[in-house]
Amino acid sequence: MSVTDTQRAAYRRELERIARVNAELTAEGFRAVAESFDDVRRTLVDTIARLPNGPTRAEYERALRDLDTAMIRWAEAMGRTIGDLHEGGYAAGAASVTEPLRAAGVDAVVRVIDPDTVSMLGRFRADLIDDITSTMRHRISTEIAAVASGAATPGDIAARIAGDLRGRPSTFASVEARARAIVVTELGRVNGLGAQAAMTANVEVIPELRKRWLSSHVFDYRPAHAEAEDRYAPGGSVGPIPVDEAYSINGFPAMYPHDPSLPASEAVNCHCVSIAVIPEIEAAVAGVS
């Protein structure tokens, strides 16, 4: 097929627009995580600050019940956040294939998320939330137990949870960082899943369709991922590969960034993407990240 320079430029603009959509989704996820943590933190600080030194068993158990209520509310908020990311990220991943191709004059097929994928993402979301919620509940239960045993005062524990005890980090610091990593990782995973599904649907009507790996080049990017970008670039040692083939990322096979088969060392906090190309528009994506 013949593709004009104008269409190549339009293809690139669409890729860049989808990248901005993904950045906005990540920022929205971070804001939602921060808001939910602020809410549960305030509740827990108030609950513990009300405890007397050496609380009675009834006071201790009431604090634990309040903790459970706060955890349920937080889990619901995180469920909504990850659910929104799954929906928006999958759609953006599929659009990252179809919309640039259409801008280049290629008649791409729109890929709609199927019920099985929705079900799978829902189950995975529940597992993520259960895991991080249980971690946070254990940590706060330990703090409350320290008050009950007399090992710490309610004021000390409340301050530690609030994050202002003699410069010590908040009790939530590592859990909150983990929640932010989930935002990045989950968005990338469903984005890659959506892109791969759209490529699979379109290769039936666009036989020359190929895919290539793009590294994010953010400040903490993995060198192996940048090497993959060079390897799968047009003119690289491998070049763009067939849609149904796996990339090799630091020795691990992956159909797309954040493929569940990748170890955490190659998936968590990764910002890479997989994009669709055809020979006539390969030059349009040089330098895109």
Salt bridges, closest charged atoms under 4 A:
ASP5 OD1 - ARG8 NH1 2.93
GLU14 OE1 - ARG17 NH2 2.96
GLU16 OE2 - ARG12 NE 3.09
ASP38 OD1 - ARG41 NH1 3.06
ASP39 OD2 - ARG73 NE 3.14
GLU61 OE2 - ARG57 NE 3.06
ASP66 OD2 - ARG50 NH2 3.80
ASP68 OD1 - ARG137 NE 2.51
ASP114 OD2 - ARG111 NH2 3.34
ASP131 OD2 - ARG178 NH2 2.03
GLU143 OE1 - ARG160 NH2 3.12
GLU176 OE1 - ARG41 NH2 3.12
GLU186 OE1 - HIS86 NE2 2.87
GLU186 OE2 - ARG189 NH1 2.67
GLU229 OE2 - HIS217 NE2 2.88
GLU266 OE1 - HIS225 NE2 2.82
